[in-house]
Amino acid sequence: MNKRIRRKRVRQMLLVELAILFSEPADAIVWLETPLDQFEGRTPRQTIAAGEVERVTMLLDELNAAAQEKKAG
């Protein structure tokens, strides 16, 4: 798979994870602009701009999994 297709799929996964975690687009925007320890104090948006979109997607996946576990039990 070439890099362009891979990047497109990762971006799509990011959007899906954002949509699952945040019911309101405004909440997703706030999260994207909030500095996080997981990204050494950078915002998720800055982390994405630095070419580390996979790190952001992985964190969103973890947050979604934790939210699902909380709902289930």
PDB file with SEQRES, HELIX, SHEET and CRYST1 records, atoms N, CA, C and O in Angstrom:
SEQRES   1 A   73  MET ASN LYS ARG ILE ARG ARG LYS ARG VAL ARG GLN MET          
SEQRES   2 A   73  LEU LEU VAL GLU LEU ALA ILE LEU PHE SER GLU PRO ALA          
SEQRES   3 A   73  ASP ALA ILE VAL TRP LEU GLU THR PRO LEU ASP GLN PHE          
SEQRES   4 A   73  GLU GLY ARG THR PRO ARG GLN THR ILE ALA ALA GLY GLU          
SEQRES   5 A   73  VAL GLU ARG VAL THR MET LEU LEU ASP GLU LEU ASN ALA          
SEQRES   6 A   73  ALA ALA GLN GLU LYS LYS ALA GLY                              
HELIX    1 AA1 LYS A    3  LEU A   21  1                                  19    
HELIX    2 AA2 PRO A   25  LEU A   32  1                                   8    
HELIX    3 AA3 ASP A   37  PHE A   39  5                                   3    
HELIX    4 AA4 PRO A   44  ALA A   49  1                                   6    
HELIX    5 AA5 VAL A   53  ALA A   72  1                                  20    
CRYST1    1.000    1.000    1.000  90.00  90.00  90.00 P 1           1          
ATOM      1  N   MET A   1       0.852  -1.165   0.000  1.00  0.00           N  
ATOM      2  CA  MET A   1       0.000   0.000   0.000  1.00  0.00           C  
ATOM      3  C   MET A   1       0.903   1.234   0.000  1.00  0.00           C  
ATOM      4  O   MET A   1       1.856   1.317   0.775  1.00  0.00           O  
ATOM      5  N   ASN A   2       0.595   2.187  -0.874  1.00  0.00           N  
ATOM      6  CA  ASN A   2       1.461   3.355  -0.919  1.00  0.00           C  
ATOM      7  C   ASN A   2       1.141   4.315   0.223  1.00  0.00           C  
ATOM      8  O   ASN A   2       0.090   4.224   0.858  1.00  0.00           O  
ATOM      9  N   LYS A   3       2.070   5.234   0.468  1.00  0.00           N  
ATOM     10  CA  LYS A   3       1.948   6.138   1.614  1.00  0.00           C  
ATOM     11  C   LYS A   3       0.709   7.019   1.536  1.00  0.00           C  
ATOM     12  O   LYS A   3       0.074   7.293   2.554  1.00  0.00           O  
ATOM     13  N   ARG A   4       0.371   7.452   0.356  1.00  0.00           N  
ATOM     14  CA  ARG A   4      -0.777   8.341   0.182  1.00  0.00           C  
ATOM     15  C   ARG A   4      -2.079   7.648   0.603  1.00  0.00           C  
ATOM     16  O   ARG A   4      -2.904   8.236   1.302  1.00  0.00           O  
ATOM     17  N   ILE A   5      -2.249   6.425   0.181  1.00  0.00           N  
ATOM     18  CA  ILE A   5      -3.452   5.669   0.541  1.00  0.00           C  
ATOM     19  C   ILE A   5      -3.462   5.391   2.040  1.00  0.00           C  
ATOM     20  O   ILE A   5      -4.505   5.484   2.688  1.00  0.00           O  
ATOM     21  N   ARG A   6      -2.310   5.051   2.581  1.00  0.00           N  
ATOM     22  CA  ARG A   6      -2.211   4.762   4.011  1.00  0.00           C  
ATOM     23  C   ARG A   6      -2.571   6.005   4.832  1.00  0.00           C  
ATOM     24  O   ARG A   6      -3.326   5.906   5.799  1.00  0.00           O  
ATOM     25  N   ARG A   7      -2.041   7.166   4.458  1.00  0.00           N  
ATOM     26  CA  ARG A   7      -2.350   8.408   5.166  1.00  0.00           C  
ATOM     27  C   ARG A   7      -3.847   8.715   5.093  1.00  0.00           C  
ATOM     28  O   ARG A   7      -4.445   9.168   6.069  1.00  0.00           O  
ATOM     29  N   LYS A   8      -4.441   8.465   3.930  1.00  0.00           N  
ATOM     30  CA  LYS A   8      -5.866   8.723   3.771  1.00  0.00           C  
ATOM     31  C   LYS A   8      -6.673   7.822   4.705  1.00  0.00           C  
ATOM     32  O   LYS A   8      -7.634   8.278   5.325  1.00  0.00           O  
ATOM     33  N   ARG A   9      -6.300   6.568   4.810  1.00  0.00           N  
ATOM     34  CA  ARG A   9      -7.011   5.642   5.699  1.00  0.00           C  
ATOM     35  C   ARG A   9      -6.844   6.036   7.162  1.00  0.00           C  
ATOM     36  O   ARG A   9      -7.789   5.943   7.945  1.00  0.00           O  
ATOM     37  N   VAL A  10      -5.658   6.471   7.525  1.00  0.00           N  
ATOM     38  CA  VAL A  10      -5.421   6.898   8.904  1.00  0.00           C  
ATOM     39  C   VAL A  10      -6.258   8.133   9.213  1.00  0.00           C  
ATOM     40  O   VAL A  10      -6.831   8.227  10.299  1.00  0.00           O  
ATOM     41  N   ARG A  11      -6.340   9.078   8.286  1.00  0.00           N  
ATOM     42  CA  ARG A  11      -7.174  10.267   8.484  1.00  0.00           C  
ATOM     43  C   ARG A  11      -8.641   9.883   8.619  1.00  0.00           C  
ATOM     44  O   ARG A  11      -9.363  10.456   9.436  1.00  0.00           O  
ATOM     45  N   GLN A  12      -9.084   8.917   7.822  1.00  0.00           N  
ATOM     46  CA  GLN A  12     -10.472   8.461   7.919  1.00  0.00           C  
ATOM     47  C   GLN A  12     -10.727   7.831   9.283  1.00  0.00           C  
ATOM     48  O   GLN A  12     -11.776   8.052   9.888  1.00  0.00           O  
ATOM     49  N   MET A  13      -9.772   7.049   9.763  1.00  0.00           N  
ATOM     50  CA  MET A  13      -9.906   6.431  11.078  1.00  0.00           C  
ATOM     51  C   MET A  13      -9.974   7.501  12.162  1.00  0.00           C  
ATOM     52  O   MET A  13     -10.741   7.373  13.116  1.00  0.00           O  
ATOM     53  N   LEU A  14      -9.176   8.553  12.019  1.00  0.00           N  
ATOM     54  CA  LEU A  14      -9.194   9.654  12.974  1.00  0.00           C  
ATOM     55  C   LEU A  14     -10.582  10.285  13.034  1.00  0.00           C  
ATOM     56  O   LEU A  14     -11.116  10.520  14.118  1.00  0.00           O  
ATOM     57  N   LEU A  15     -11.159  10.556  11.880  1.00  0.00           N  
ATOM     58  CA  LEU A  15     -12.483  11.167  11.841  1.00  0.00           C  
ATOM     59  C   LEU A  15     -13.542  10.260  12.453  1.00  0.00           C  
ATOM     60  O   LEU A  15     -14.439  10.734  13.149  1.00  0.00           O  
ATOM     61  N   VAL A  16     -13.445   8.974  12.200  1.00  0.00           N  
ATOM     62  CA  VAL A  16     -14.397   8.018  12.781  1.00  0.00           C  
ATOM     63  C   VAL A  16     -14.264   8.008  14.305  1.00  0.00           C  
ATOM     64  O   VAL A  16     -15.266   8.057  15.017  1.00  0.00           O  
ATOM     65  N   GLU A  17     -13.039   7.944  14.798  1.00  0.00           N  
ATOM     66  CA  GLU A  17     -12.820   7.913  16.244  1.00  0.00           C  
ATOM     67  C   GLU A  17     -13.322   9.203  16.903  1.00  0.00           C  
ATOM     68  O   GLU A  17     -13.916   9.158  17.981  1.00  0.00           O  
ATOM     69  N   LEU A  18     -13.086  10.348  16.261  1.00  0.00           N  
ATOM     70  CA  LEU A  18     -13.597  11.616  16.785  1.00  0.00           C  
ATOM     71  C   LEU A  18     -15.123  11.602  16.851  1.00  0.00           C  
ATOM     72  O   LEU A  18     -15.711  12.033  17.843  1.00  0.00           O  
ATOM     73  N   ALA A  19     -15.756  11.109  15.798  1.00  0.00           N  
ATOM     74  CA  ALA A  19     -17.220  11.076  15.740  1.00  0.00           C  
ATOM     75  C   ALA A  19     -17.804  10.153  16.810  1.00  0.00           C  
ATOM     76  O   ALA A  19     -18.869  10.432  17.360  1.00  0.00           O  
ATOM     77  N   ILE A  20     -17.112   9.062  17.103  1.00  0.00           N  
ATOM     78  CA  ILE A  20     -17.587   8.129  18.124  1.00  0.00           C  
ATOM     79  C   ILE A  20     -17.482   8.756  19.509  1.00  0.00           C  
ATOM     80  O   ILE A  20     -18.404   8.639  20.315  1.00  0.00           O  
ATOM     81  N   LEU A  21     -16.379   9.411  19.784  1.00  0.00           N  
ATOM     82  CA  LEU A  21     -16.138   9.945  21.124  1.00  0.00           C  
ATOM     83  C   LEU A  21     -16.919  11.212  21.410  1.00  0.00           C  
ATOM     84  O   LEU A  21     -17.383  11.420  22.531  1.00  0.00           O  
ATOM     85  N   PHE A  22     -17.068  12.056  20.405  1.00  0.00           N  
ATOM     86  CA  PHE A  22     -17.706  13.359  20.617  1.00  0.00           C  
ATOM     87  C   PHE A  22     -18.992  13.458  19.807  1.00  0.00           C  
ATOM     88  O   PHE A  22     -18.981  13.340  18.582  1.00  0.00           O  
ATOM     89  N   SER A  23     -20.092  13.675  20.506  1.00  0.00           N  
ATOM     90  CA  SER A  23     -21.369  13.792  19.801  1.00  0.00           C  
ATOM     91  C   SER A  23     -21.526  15.158  19.142  1.00  0.00           C  
ATOM     92  O   SER A  23     -22.277  15.302  18.178  1.00  0.00           O  
ATOM     93  N   GLU A  24     -20.822  16.154  19.658  1.00  0.00           N  
ATOM     94  CA  GLU A  24     -20.880  17.499  19.100  1.00  0.00           C  
ATOM     95  C   GLU A  24     -19.546  17.875  18.460  1.00  0.00           C  
ATOM     96  O   GLU A  24     -18.499  17.713  19.088  1.00  0.00           O  
ATOM     97  N   PRO A  25     -19.564  18.368  17.232  1.00  0.00           N  
ATOM     98  CA  PRO A  25     -18.313  18.783  16.587  1.00  0.00           C  
ATOM     99  C   PRO A  25     -17.531  19.814  17.404  1.00  0.00           C  
ATOM    100  O   PRO A  25     -16.300  19.804  17.403  1.00  0.00           O  
ATOM    101  N   ALA A  26     -18.235  20.693  18.093  1.00  0.00           N  
ATOM    102  CA  ALA A  26     -17.547  21.711  18.902  1.00  0.00           C  
ATOM    103  C   ALA A  26     -16.704  21.068  20.011  1.00  0.00           C  
ATOM    104  O   ALA A  26     -15.629  21.567  20.345  1.00  0.00           O  
ATOM    105  N   ASP A  27     -17.195  19.960  20.578  1.00  0.00           N  
ATOM    106  CA  ASP A  27     -16.435  19.258  21.611  1.00  0.00           C  
ATOM    107  C   ASP A  27     -15.163  18.637  21.026  1.00  0.00           C  
ATOM    108  O   ASP A  27     -14.114  18.639  21.669  1.00  0.00           O  
ATOM    109  N   ALA A  28     -15.261  18.118  19.826  1.00  0.00           N  
ATOM    110  CA  ALA A  28     -14.086  17.548  19.161  1.00  0.00           C  
ATOM    111  C   ALA A  28     -13.055  18.639  18.886  1.00  0.00           C  
ATOM    112  O   ALA A  28     -11.855  18.410  19.036  1.00  0.00           O  
ATOM    113  N   ILE A  29     -13.513  19.815  18.487  1.00  0.00           N  
ATOM    114  CA  ILE A  29     -12.597  20.925  18.208  1.00  0.00           C  
ATOM    115  C   ILE A  29     -11.881  21.350  19.485  1.00  0.00           C  
ATOM    116  O   ILE A  29     -10.675  21.594  19.474  1.00  0.00           O  
ATOM    117  N   VAL A  30     -12.620  21.437  20.576  1.00  0.00           N  
ATOM    118  CA  VAL A  30     -11.993  21.795  21.861  1.00  0.00           C  
ATOM    119  C   VAL A  30     -10.922  20.772  22.210  1.00  0.00           C  
ATOM    120  O   VAL A  30      -9.822  21.147  22.614  1.00  0.00           O  
ATOM    121  N   TRP A  31     -11.224  19.493  22.061  1.00  0.00           N  
ATOM    122  CA  TRP A  31     -10.248  18.438  22.373  1.00  0.00           C  
ATOM    123  C   TRP A  31      -9.018  18.559  21.479  1.00  0.00           C  
ATOM    124  O   TRP A  31      -7.891  18.422  21.954  1.00  0.00           O  
ATOM    125  N   LEU A  32      -9.226  18.811  20.205  1.00  0.00           N  
ATOM    126  CA  LEU A  32      -8.103  18.939  19.273  1.00  0.00           C  
ATOM    127  C   LEU A  32      -7.190  20.114  19.619  1.00  0.00           C  
ATOM    128  O   LEU A  32      -6.020  20.115  19.239  1.00  0.00           O  
ATOM    129  N   GLU A  33      -7.709  21.110  20.333  1.00  0.00           N  
ATOM    130  CA  GLU A  33      -6.941  22.310  20.676  1.00  0.00           C  
ATOM    131  C   GLU A  33      -6.418  22.300  22.113  1.00  0.00           C  
ATOM    132  O   GLU A  33      -5.810  23.273  22.560  1.00  0.00           O  
ATOM    133  N   THR A  34      -6.653  21.207  22.835  1.00  0.00           N  
ATOM    134  CA  THR A  34      -6.230  21.116  24.232  1.00  0.00           C  
ATOM    135  C   THR A  34      -4.865  20.441  24.346  1.00  0.00           C  
ATOM    136  O   THR A  34      -4.694  19.317  23.872  1.00  0.00           O  
ATOM    137  N   PRO A  35      -3.884  21.113  24.973  1.00  0.00           N  
ATOM    138  CA  PRO A  35      -2.581  20.464  25.181  1.00  0.00           C  
ATOM    139  C   PRO A  35      -2.740  19.226  26.070  1.00  0.00           C  
ATOM    140  O   PRO A  35      -3.450  19.258  27.075  1.00  0.00           O  
ATOM    141  N   LEU A  36      -2.075  18.148  25.689  1.00  0.00           N  
ATOM    142  CA  LEU A  36      -2.190  16.884  26.413  1.00  0.00           C  
ATOM    143  C   LEU A  36      -0.818  16.347  26.794  1.00  0.00           C  
ATOM    144  O   LEU A  36       0.132  16.445  26.017  1.00  0.00           O  
ATOM    145  N   ASP A  37      -0.720  15.781  27.987  1.00  0.00           N  
ATOM    146  CA  ASP A  37       0.530  15.170  28.432  1.00  0.00           C  
ATOM    147  C   ASP A  37       0.971  14.049  27.493  1.00  0.00           C  
ATOM    148  O   ASP A  37       2.165  13.849  27.269  1.00  0.00           O  
ATOM    149  N   GLN A  38      -0.010  13.318  26.943  1.00  0.00           N  
ATOM    150  CA  GLN A  38       0.310  12.200  26.052  1.00  0.00           C  
ATOM    151  C   GLN A  38       1.101  12.655  24.821  1.00  0.00           C  
ATOM    152  O   GLN A  38       1.785  11.851  24.188  1.00  0.00           O  
ATOM    153  N   PHE A  39       1.005  13.929  24.490  1.00  0.00           N  
ATOM    154  CA  PHE A  39       1.718  14.471  23.327  1.00  0.00           C  
ATOM    155  C   PHE A  39       2.753  15.506  23.759  1.00  0.00           C  
ATOM    156  O   PHE A  39       3.036  16.466  23.043  1.00  0.00           O  
ATOM    157  N   GLU A  40       3.311  15.281  24.956  1.00  0.00           N  
ATOM    158  CA  GLU A  40       4.353  16.154  25.483  1.00  0.00           C  
ATOM    159  C   GLU A  40       3.897  17.614  25.544  1.00  0.00           C  
ATOM    160  O   GLU A  40       4.667  18.525  25.242  1.00  0.00           O  
ATOM    161  N   GLY A  41       2.660  17.821  25.931  1.00  0.00           N  
ATOM    162  CA  GLY A  41       2.129  19.163  26.084  1.00  0.00           C  
ATOM    163  C   GLY A  41       1.633  19.810  24.802  1.00  0.00           C  
ATOM    164  O   GLY A  41       1.147  20.941  24.817  1.00  0.00           O  
ATOM    165  N   ARG A  42       1.756  19.094  23.701  1.00  0.00           N  
ATOM    166  CA  ARG A  42       1.221  19.622  22.436  1.00  0.00           C  
ATOM    167  C   ARG A  42      -0.259  19.292  22.348  1.00  0.00           C  
ATOM    168  O   ARG A  42      -0.752  18.408  23.048  1.00  0.00           O  
ATOM    169  N   THR A  43      -0.954  20.004  21.490  1.00  0.00           N  
ATOM    170  CA  THR A  43      -2.352  19.692  21.236  1.00  0.00           C  
ATOM    171  C   THR A  43      -2.425  18.537  20.237  1.00  0.00           C  
ATOM    172  O   THR A  43      -1.459  18.284  19.517  1.00  0.00           O  
ATOM    173  N   PRO A  44      -3.557  17.836  20.186  1.00  0.00           N  
ATOM    174  CA  PRO A  44      -3.698  16.818  19.145  1.00  0.00           C  
ATOM    175  C   PRO A  44      -3.521  17.412  17.741  1.00  0.00           C  
ATOM    176  O   PRO A  44      -2.941  16.770  16.865  1.00  0.00           O  
ATOM    177  N   ARG A  45      -4.017  18.631  17.530  1.00  0.00           N  
ATOM    178  CA  ARG A  45      -3.858  19.270  16.220  1.00  0.00           C  
ATOM    179  C   ARG A  45      -2.376  19.475  15.883  1.00  0.00           C  
ATOM    180  O   ARG A  45      -1.960  19.231  14.750  1.00  0.00           O  
ATOM    181  N   GLN A  46      -1.587  19.921  16.855  1.00  0.00           N  
ATOM    182  CA  GLN A  46      -0.149  20.106  16.631  1.00  0.00           C  
ATOM    183  C   GLN A  46       0.538  18.770  16.361  1.00  0.00           C  
ATOM    184  O   GLN A  46       1.450  18.681  15.540  1.00  0.00           O  
ATOM    185  N   THR A  47       0.089  17.744  17.059  1.00  0.00           N  
ATOM    186  CA  THR A  47       0.658  16.410  16.877  1.00  0.00           C  
ATOM    187  C   THR A  47       0.362  15.893  15.472  1.00  0.00           C  
ATOM    188  O   THR A  47       1.225  15.294  14.831  1.00  0.00           O  
ATOM    189  N   ILE A  48      -0.844  16.122  15.005  1.00  0.00           N  
ATOM    190  CA  ILE A  48      -1.213  15.733  13.643  1.00  0.00           C  
ATOM    191  C   ILE A  48      -0.363  16.503  12.631  1.00  0.00           C  
ATOM    192  O   ILE A  48       0.150  15.927  11.671  1.00  0.00           O  
ATOM    193  N   ALA A  49      -0.222  17.805  12.854  1.00  0.00           N  
ATOM    194  CA  ALA A  49       0.564  18.644  11.941  1.00  0.00           C  
ATOM    195  C   ALA A  49       2.030  18.214  11.897  1.00  0.00           C  
ATOM    196  O   ALA A  49       2.713  18.415  10.893  1.00  0.00           O  
ATOM    197  N   ALA A  50       2.504  17.625  12.987  1.00  0.00           N  
ATOM    198  CA  ALA A  50       3.878  17.131  13.042  1.00  0.00           C  
ATOM    199  C   ALA A  50       4.021  15.773  12.360  1.00  0.00           C  
ATOM    200  O   ALA A  50       5.104  15.188  12.361  1.00  0.00           O  
ATOM    201  N   GLY A  51       2.935  15.273  11.779  1.00  0.00           N  
ATOM    202  CA  GLY A  51       2.986  14.008  11.053  1.00  0.00           C  
ATOM    203  C   GLY A  51       2.734  12.790  11.919  1.00  0.00           C  
ATOM    204  O   GLY A  51       3.038  11.668  11.513  1.00  0.00           O  
ATOM    205  N   GLU A  52       2.182  12.994  13.110  1.00  0.00           N  
ATOM    206  CA  GLU A  52       1.967  11.896  14.043  1.00  0.00           C  
ATOM    207  C   GLU A  52       0.482  11.599  14.232  1.00  0.00           C  
ATOM    208  O   GLU A  52       0.020  11.377  15.351  1.00  0.00           O  
ATOM    209  N   VAL A  53      -0.248  11.597  13.141  1.00  0.00           N  
ATOM    210  CA  VAL A  53      -1.692  11.354  13.200  1.00  0.00           C  
ATOM    211  C   VAL A  53      -2.015   9.990  13.808  1.00  0.00           C  
ATOM    212  O   VAL A  53      -3.051   9.836  14.454  1.00  0.00           O  
ATOM    213  N   GLU A  54      -1.160   9.018  13.612  1.00  0.00           N  
ATOM    214  CA  GLU A  54      -1.411   7.680  14.169  1.00  0.00           C  
ATOM    215  C   GLU A  54      -1.424   7.713  15.692  1.00  0.00           C  
ATOM    216  O   GLU A  54      -2.203   6.992  16.316  1.00  0.00           O  
ATOM    217  N   ARG A  55      -0.571   8.541  16.303  1.00  0.00           N  
ATOM    218  CA  ARG A  55      -0.568   8.663  17.766  1.00  0.00           C  
ATOM    219  C   ARG A  55      -1.904   9.204  18.256  1.00  0.00           C  
ATOM    220  O   ARG A  55      -2.440   8.741  19.263  1.00  0.00           O  
ATOM    221  N   VAL A  56      -2.430  10.178  17.545  1.00  0.00           N  
ATOM    222  CA  VAL A  56      -3.711  10.764  17.931  1.00  0.00           C  
ATOM    223  C   VAL A  56      -4.827   9.745  17.760  1.00  0.00           C  
ATOM    224  O   VAL A  56      -5.689   9.609  18.629  1.00  0.00           O  
ATOM    225  N   THR A  57      -4.812   9.042  16.662  1.00  0.00           N  
ATOM    226  CA  THR A  57      -5.833   8.021  16.402  1.00  0.00           C  
ATOM    227  C   THR A  57      -5.778   6.924  17.461  1.00  0.00           C  
ATOM    228  O   THR A  57      -6.816   6.458  17.931  1.00  0.00           O  
ATOM    229  N   MET A  58      -4.579   6.517  17.832  1.00  0.00           N  
ATOM    230  CA  MET A  58      -4.439   5.471  18.849  1.00  0.00           C  
ATOM    231  C   MET A  58      -4.984   5.946  20.198  1.00  0.00           C  
ATOM    232  O   MET A  58      -5.636   5.177  20.905  1.00  0.00           O  
ATOM    233  N   LEU A  59      -4.723   7.205  20.561  1.00  0.00           N  
ATOM    234  CA  LEU A  59      -5.259   7.723  21.821  1.00  0.00           C  
ATOM    235  C   LEU A  59      -6.781   7.775  21.770  1.00  0.00           C  
ATOM    236  O   LEU A  59      -7.446   7.389  22.732  1.00  0.00           O  
ATOM    237  N   LEU A  60      -7.332   8.241  20.674  1.00  0.00           N  
ATOM    238  CA  LEU A  60      -8.795   8.274  20.539  1.00  0.00           C  
ATOM    239  C   LEU A  60      -9.386   6.874  20.649  1.00  0.00           C  
ATOM    240  O   LEU A  60     -10.432   6.689  21.271  1.00  0.00           O  
ATOM    241  N   ASP A  61      -8.732   5.900  20.056  1.00  0.00           N  
ATOM    242  CA  ASP A  61      -9.200   4.515  20.142  1.00  0.00           C  
ATOM    243  C   ASP A  61      -9.203   4.051  21.598  1.00  0.00           C  
ATOM    244  O   ASP A  61     -10.148   3.398  22.040  1.00  0.00           O  
ATOM    245  N   GLU A  62      -8.151   4.384  22.342  1.00  0.00           N  
ATOM    246  CA  GLU A  62      -8.090   4.020  23.761  1.00  0.00           C  
ATOM    247  C   GLU A  62      -9.201   4.710  24.553  1.00  0.00           C  
ATOM    248  O   GLU A  62      -9.843   4.085  25.396  1.00  0.00           O  
ATOM    249  N   LEU A  63      -9.426   5.988  24.285  1.00  0.00           N  
ATOM    250  CA  LEU A  63     -10.480   6.730  24.978  1.00  0.00           C  
ATOM    251  C   LEU A  63     -11.854   6.145  24.665  1.00  0.00           C  
ATOM    252  O   LEU A  63     -12.703   6.032  25.549  1.00  0.00           O  
ATOM    253  N   ASN A  64     -12.065   5.777  23.410  1.00  0.00           N  
ATOM    254  CA  ASN A  64     -13.348   5.166  23.021  1.00  0.00           C  
ATOM    255  C   ASN A  64     -13.542   3.823  23.699  1.00  0.00           C  
ATOM    256  O   ASN A  64     -14.644   3.514  24.152  1.00  0.00           O  
ATOM    257  N   ALA A  65     -12.485   3.018  23.775  1.00  0.00           N  
ATOM    258  CA  ALA A  65     -12.586   1.716  24.422  1.00  0.00           C  
ATOM    259  C   ALA A  65     -12.900   1.885  25.906  1.00  0.00           C  
ATOM    260  O   ALA A  65     -13.716   1.144  26.453  1.00  0.00           O  
ATOM    261  N   ALA A  66     -12.259   2.854  26.562  1.00  0.00           N  
ATOM    262  CA  ALA A  66     -12.515   3.104  27.978  1.00  0.00           C  
ATOM    263  C   ALA A  66     -13.956   3.573  28.185  1.00  0.00           C  
ATOM    264  O   ALA A  66     -14.606   3.168  29.149  1.00  0.00           O  
ATOM    265  N   ALA A  67     -14.453   4.415  27.297  1.00  0.00           N  
ATOM    266  CA  ALA A  67     -15.837   4.905  27.397  1.00  0.00           C  
ATOM    267  C   ALA A  67     -16.822   3.752  27.232  1.00  0.00           C  
ATOM    268  O   ALA A  67     -17.838   3.698  27.925  1.00  0.00           O  
ATOM    269  N   GLN A  68     -16.528   2.840  26.325  1.00  0.00           N  
ATOM    270  CA  GLN A  68     -17.414   1.677  26.114  1.00  0.00           C  
ATOM    271  C   GLN A  68     -17.412   0.772  27.338  1.00  0.00           C  
ATOM    272  O   GLN A  68     -18.459   0.264  27.738  1.00  0.00           O  
ATOM    273  N   GLU A  69     -16.241   0.567  27.934  1.00  0.00           N  
ATOM    274  CA  GLU A  69     -16.156  -0.259  29.140  1.00  0.00           C  
ATOM    275  C   GLU A  69     -16.946   0.372  30.274  1.00  0.00           C  
ATOM    276  O   GLU A  69     -17.620  -0.326  31.033  1.00  0.00           O  
ATOM    277  N   LYS A  70     -16.865   1.682  30.389  1.00  0.00           N  
ATOM    278  CA  LYS A  70     -17.586   2.402  31.442  1.00  0.00           C  
ATOM    279  C   LYS A  70     -19.091   2.253  31.262  1.00  0.00           C  
ATOM    280  O   LYS A  70     -19.823   2.066  32.234  1.00  0.00           O  
ATOM    281  N   LYS A  71     -19.552   2.335  30.009  1.00  0.00           N  
ATOM    282  CA  LYS A  71     -20.977   2.168  29.717  1.00  0.00           C  
ATOM    283  C   LYS A  71     -21.449   0.755  30.038  1.00  0.00           C  
ATOM    284  O   LYS A  71     -22.554   0.558  30.543  1.00  0.00           O  
ATOM    285  N   ALA A  72     -20.596  -0.229  29.738  1.00  0.00           N  
ATOM    286  CA  ALA A  72     -20.980  -1.620  29.915  1.00  0.00           C  
ATOM    287  C   ALA A  72     -21.015  -2.044  31.386  1.00  0.00           C  
ATOM    288  O   ALA A  72     -21.742  -2.965  31.759  1.00  0.00           O  
ATOM    289  N   GLY A  73     -20.249  -1.384  32.187  1.00  0.00           N  
ATOM    290  CA  GLY A  73     -20.236  -1.902  33.536  1.00  0.00           C  
ATOM    291  C   GLY A  73     -20.026  -0.903  34.558  1.00  0.00           C  
ATOM    292  O   GLY A  73     -19.996  -1.231  35.744  1.00  0.00           O  
TER     293      GLY A  73                                                      
END                                                                             
